[in-house]
Amino acid sequence: MDDVLARLGEVLEARKGAEAGSSYVASLYAKGEDAILKKIGEEATETVMAAKDGDPERLVHEIADLWFHTLVLLAHRGLGPEVVAAELERRFGLSGLTEKANRDS
Ligand SMILES: N=c1c2ncn([C@@H]3O[C@H](COP(=O)(O)OP(=O)(O)OP(=O)(O)O)[C@@H](O)[C@H]3O)c2ncn1[C@@H]1O[C@H](COP(=O)(O)O)[C@@H](O)[C@H]1O
């Protein structure tokens, strides 16, 4: 899983050098950050609607769209998926320590 996110992050970084209109991501960068934020808002709404709808395939599709557009935002800000992975890992480590402390007390 880390690998596909890392490879996608590299493609998103490389698209910064692409001509506007040459690809979906290049076009989104050219429209500016507000356009990326708008897509994130739309995909978040579509995720909620898919969850209410109850179709698991549609839910996975919409969450993939949501993750994808958040990765585009990160890349636009000069960041890669590894920064979010590191933050989640840090939290997981903290919660692991808390659980261990509770067990040991
Ligand atoms: N993973 C994705 C990906 N997920 C979703 N999307 C696009 O995100 C958009 C989702 O928007 P919507 O659901 O609103 O669908 P839509 O109505 O077609 O989109 P809009 O016209 O409203 O923008 C669609 O156009 C999808 O094609 C993606 N576009 C690209 N990628 C990956 O990003 C890489 C770079 O993409 P390109 O720059 O297009 O080569 C590719 O190799 C892919 O791996």
The ligand as a Gaussian input file, in Angstrom:
#p B3LYP/6-31G(d) Opt

LIG

0 1
 N       -5.717000       7.988000      -9.540000
 C       -6.074000       8.845000     -10.358000
 C       -7.407000       9.384000     -10.363000
 N       -8.464000       9.145000      -9.560000
 C       -9.444000       9.940000     -10.008000
 N       -9.052000      10.672000     -11.074000
 C       -9.821000      11.652000     -11.847000
 O      -10.515000      12.459000     -10.943000
 C      -11.738000      12.870000     -11.538000
 C      -12.838000      12.611000     -10.532000
 O      -13.750000      13.561000     -10.718000
 P      -15.303000      13.253000     -10.741000
 O      -15.631000      12.077000      -9.871000
 O      -16.007000      14.513000     -10.411000
 O      -15.530000      12.822000     -12.232000
 P      -15.568000      13.771000     -13.489000
 O      -16.927000      14.360000     -13.577000
 O      -15.110000      12.935000     -14.642000
 O      -14.477000      14.903000     -13.196000
 P      -14.549000      16.456000     -13.470000
 O      -14.725000      16.621000     -14.970000
 O      -15.695000      17.018000     -12.655000
 O      -13.211000      16.982000     -12.993000
 C      -11.938000      12.089000     -12.824000
 O      -11.670000      12.898000     -13.942000
 C      -10.899000      10.982000     -12.690000
 O      -10.337000      10.622000     -13.943000
 C       -7.769000      10.347000     -11.322000
 N       -6.882000      10.817000     -12.250000
 C       -5.628000      10.298000     -12.237000
 N       -5.209000       9.349000     -11.322000
 C       -3.799000       8.884000     -11.289000
 O       -2.967000      10.016000     -11.436000
 C       -1.953000       9.753000     -12.399000
 C       -1.710000      11.016000     -13.194000
 O       -2.913000      11.391000     -13.857000
 P       -2.879000      12.213000     -15.203000
 O       -2.273000      13.524000     -14.881000
 O       -4.286000      12.328000     -15.641000
 O       -2.044000      11.432000     -16.185000
 C       -2.510000       8.626000     -13.289000
 O       -1.455000       7.799000     -13.676000
 C       -3.454000       7.895000     -12.377000
 O       -2.746000       6.831000     -11.758000

